[in-house]
């Protein structure tokens, strides 16, 4: 009777190590997409082109400031500073990037006159994040951490043209800007509140 042998077991892949780093995170939220979707419901290519008109300059600005684009969805973009790249004073650089993003988008809209374009709102936070692979198959590197979720939530709560930051960012830039304290806010179902600050434009 011929002998049969089972195939040799293959060694399991070892996932890359998760590392923890301190840096700043910025989230850009596109506002007005619902109206765009309604106007072009039968022209999805027009919607994608319009979204790219806003996200492409944002990504270019982020990279120009030394940031790394971590991920983007239909209506938002997430970037990190000082996490994967060497950025001195990451909270200050992330804030400067946020202000530049708002200004660039406003100028873009003004240059295109009465056509319907998208506004941006930005959330910025700083803290410790984990950098590692997400998912079981075809893993992709990503960042996770409390400040990531805070930046995303602040962007969602911000109004058009606003930059809203957490206390860590505010401490880094407080001497050079005017802000409106938002008071304690309960975010994400947590059992403690978060202080946040909205930039007040200089008259």
C-alpha positions as CSV (number, residue, x, y, z in Angstrom):
1,X,0.0,0.0,0.0
2,X,1.6,3.2,-1.1
3,X,2.2,5.6,1.7
4,X,0.7,9.0,1.6
5,X,2.1,12.0,3.3
6,X,0.3,15.2,4.2
7,X,1.7,18.4,2.8
8,X,4.2,20.0,5.1
9,X,2.6,22.7,7.2
10,X,3.5,26.2,6.2
11,X,4.7,28.5,8.9
12,X,2.2,31.2,9.7
13,X,3.0,34.7,8.6
14,X,4.1,36.9,11.4
15,X,2.4,40.2,11.3
16,X,4.7,43.2,11.5
17,X,5.1,44.6,15.0
18,X,2.8,47.3,16.1
19,X,4.6,50.5,17.2
20,X,3.4,53.4,19.3
21,X,4.4,56.9,18.4
22,X,3.4,60.4,19.4
23,X,2.3,62.9,16.8
24,X,-0.6,65.0,15.4
25,X,-3.6,63.9,13.3
26,X,-5.7,66.1,10.9
27,X,-9.1,65.2,9.4
28,X,-10.6,67.1,6.5
29,X,-14.4,66.8,6.1
30,X,-16.0,67.8,2.8
31,X,-19.3,69.7,3.3
32,X,-22.1,70.0,0.7
33,X,-21.6,66.6,-0.8
34,X,-25.3,65.8,-0.4
35,X,-26.4,68.6,-2.7
36,X,-23.8,67.5,-5.2
37,X,-25.1,63.9,-5.1
38,X,-28.6,65.2,-5.6
39,X,-27.7,67.4,-8.6
40,X,-25.6,64.7,-10.3
41,X,-27.3,61.4,-9.2
42,X,-27.1,60.1,-12.8
43,X,-23.5,61.3,-13.4
44,X,-21.3,59.7,-10.8
45,X,-18.2,60.6,-12.8
46,X,-19.0,64.3,-12.3
47,X,-19.2,63.7,-8.5
48,X,-15.9,61.9,-8.4
49,X,-14.3,64.7,-10.5
50,X,-15.6,67.3,-8.1
51,X,-14.5,65.5,-5.0
52,X,-11.0,65.2,-6.5
53,X,-11.0,68.9,-7.3
54,X,-11.0,69.4,-3.5
55,X,-9.0,66.5,-2.2
56,X,-6.1,66.6,-4.6
57,X,-4.9,70.1,-3.5
58,X,-5.5,69.0,0.1
59,X,-3.2,66.0,-0.3
60,X,-0.6,68.1,-2.0
61,X,-0.6,70.6,0.9
62,X,-0.4,67.9,3.5
63,X,2.7,66.4,1.8
64,X,4.2,69.8,1.4
65,X,4.0,70.3,5.1
66,X,5.7,66.9,5.8
67,X,2.5,65.1,6.6
68,X,1.4,61.6,5.5
69,X,-2.0,60.9,4.0
70,X,-3.2,57.9,5.9
71,X,-6.6,57.2,4.3
72,X,-9.4,58.9,2.5
73,X,-13.1,58.1,2.1
74,X,-15.8,59.7,-0.1
75,X,-16.1,62.8,2.1
76,X,-13.1,62.9,4.3
77,X,-9.3,62.7,4.4
78,X,-7.1,61.7,7.4
79,X,-3.4,62.6,7.7
80,X,-0.7,62.3,10.3
81,X,2.3,64.5,11.2
82,X,5.4,63.2,13.1
83,X,4.1,59.6,13.1
84,X,5.6,58.2,10.0
85,X,7.7,61.2,9.0
86,X,10.2,63.4,10.8
87,X,8.3,66.5,11.6
88,X,9.5,68.9,14.2
89,X,6.7,70.3,16.5
90,X,4.0,68.1,14.9
91,X,1.1,69.8,16.6
92,X,2.1,73.3,15.3
93,X,2.7,72.0,11.8
94,X,-0.6,70.1,11.7
95,X,-2.4,73.3,12.8
96,X,-0.6,75.4,10.1
97,X,-1.6,72.8,7.5
98,X,-5.2,72.9,8.6
99,X,-5.3,76.7,8.3
100,X,-3.7,76.5,4.8
101,X,-6.2,73.9,3.7
102,X,-9.2,76.1,4.7
103,X,-7.6,79.1,2.9
104,X,-6.8,77.2,-0.2
105,X,-10.3,75.7,-0.5
106,X,-11.9,79.1,0.0
107,X,-9.8,80.7,-2.7
108,X,-10.6,77.8,-5.0
109,X,-14.3,78.3,-4.5
110,X,-14.1,82.0,-5.0
111,X,-12.2,81.6,-8.3
112,X,-14.9,79.3,-9.6
113,X,-17.7,81.9,-9.0
114,X,-21.3,80.8,-8.8
115,X,-20.7,77.1,-9.5
116,X,-21.5,74.7,-6.7
117,X,-18.3,73.7,-4.9
118,X,-17.6,72.0,-1.6
119,X,-16.6,73.6,1.7
120,X,-14.1,72.0,4.1
121,X,-14.1,71.6,7.9
122,X,-11.0,70.5,9.7
123,X,-10.4,68.7,13.1
124,X,-6.9,68.5,14.6
125,X,-5.7,66.5,17.6
126,X,-2.5,65.3,19.0
127,X,-1.4,62.3,21.1
128,X,-0.2,58.7,21.0
129,X,-1.1,56.4,18.1
130,X,-0.5,52.8,17.2
131,X,1.0,52.1,13.8
132,X,0.4,48.7,12.4
133,X,-1.3,46.4,10.0
134,X,-5.1,46.2,9.9
135,X,-7.1,43.2,8.8
136,X,-6.4,39.5,8.5
137,X,-5.7,39.2,4.7
138,X,-4.1,41.7,2.5
139,X,-3.3,43.9,5.5
140,X,-2.8,47.6,5.1
141,X,-0.8,49.8,7.4
142,X,-2.9,52.2,9.4
143,X,-2.9,54.3,12.5
144,X,-5.3,54.0,15.4
145,X,-5.6,55.9,18.7
146,X,-7.8,58.2,20.7
147,X,-6.5,61.3,18.9
148,X,-7.4,59.8,15.6
149,X,-11.0,59.4,16.6
150,X,-11.1,62.9,18.2
151,X,-9.8,64.6,15.0
152,X,-12.4,62.8,13.0
153,X,-15.2,63.7,15.4
154,X,-14.1,67.4,15.6
155,X,-14.1,67.6,11.8
156,X,-17.6,66.2,11.7
157,X,-18.8,68.8,14.3
158,X,-17.0,71.8,12.6
159,X,-18.8,74.2,10.4
160,X,-17.8,75.2,6.9
161,X,-14.4,76.9,6.9
162,X,-13.7,76.1,10.6
163,X,-10.7,74.6,12.2
164,X,-11.5,72.9,15.5
165,X,-8.7,71.5,17.7
166,X,-8.2,69.6,20.9
167,X,-6.4,70.9,24.0
168,X,-3.0,69.5,23.0
169,X,-3.0,71.4,19.7
170,X,-4.3,74.5,21.4
171,X,-1.4,74.5,23.9
172,X,1.1,74.4,21.0
173,X,-0.4,77.4,19.2
174,X,-2.2,79.4,21.8
175,X,0.1,82.4,21.7
176,X,-0.3,83.1,18.0
177,X,-4.1,82.7,17.4
178,X,-7.5,83.7,18.7
179,X,-9.9,80.9,19.6
180,X,-13.4,80.4,20.9
181,X,-13.6,77.7,23.6
182,X,-16.3,75.3,22.9
183,X,-16.6,74.1,26.5
184,X,-16.7,70.5,27.6
185,X,-18.1,68.2,24.9
186,X,-19.2,64.6,25.3
187,X,-17.8,62.7,22.3
188,X,-18.0,59.1,21.1
189,X,-20.0,57.8,24.0
190,X,-17.1,58.1,26.4
191,X,-17.6,58.8,30.1
192,X,-15.5,62.0,30.1
193,X,-15.8,65.3,28.3
194,X,-13.3,66.9,25.9
195,X,-12.3,70.5,25.7
196,X,-12.1,71.8,22.1
197,X,-11.4,75.2,20.5
198,X,-12.5,76.8,17.3
199,X,-10.2,79.3,15.5
200,X,-11.7,82.8,15.4
201,X,-10.8,84.6,12.2
202,X,-9.0,88.0,12.7
203,X,-11.2,90.8,11.6
